[in-house]
Amino acid sequence: MANYREIISRAVISKGKKTFSQENQIKVDNNPSTILGCWVINHKFNGVKQNDKIVIEGSFDINIWYSYDNDTKTDVVKTTNTYSETIKMHDVTSEYDNASIIVRSLADPKCVNVNINEDFIDYQVDLELGVELVGDVKVKIAVLDNLDEYDTLEDNNTDTEIEKEVNPDYLKEK
């Protein structure tokens, strides 16, 4: 007959990822001629559990370098964008209400498309976020009452036989 024990530990109870795009538009003071570069920096995010979903609130700064006045002058326009995304988690019940949420950026946000639209610059940023829900889990294991018997090992005196064959004066003979 076995006794049962319960082990309580923290484990990943649900895991998911989401890739999404955000399209925005920014007005510039000068009529742009050419887009010279686009950078996404200062990406920050936080996740909050709502029932079986995780709501991720985040922000990032975008810097767009452009030329104007027939490509004779340049300027950088900067803005901060915010987003809110919902990720539906699988196998999540109310017993995990005290679970911790870990949100990771699986791929750095990147500007994938930038276009000039008169006095505006249209741009698209792609993001990929991963979410892990970590909670307490309980595992039940059987504990055996009787111990396994140890095997009896016989001493076969092989060491003494080897010692008889060793010649301690081997090096002196050479």
Secondary structure, 3 states (H helix, E strand, C coil): CEEEEEEEEEEEEEEEEEEEEEEEEEECCCCEEEEEEEEEEEEEEEEEEECCEEEEEEEEEEEEEEEECCCCEEEEEEEEEEEEEEEECCCCCHHHCCCEEEEEEEEEEEEEEEEEECCEEEEEEEEEEEEEEEEEEEEEEEEECCCCCCCCCCCCCHHHHHHHHCCCCHHHHC
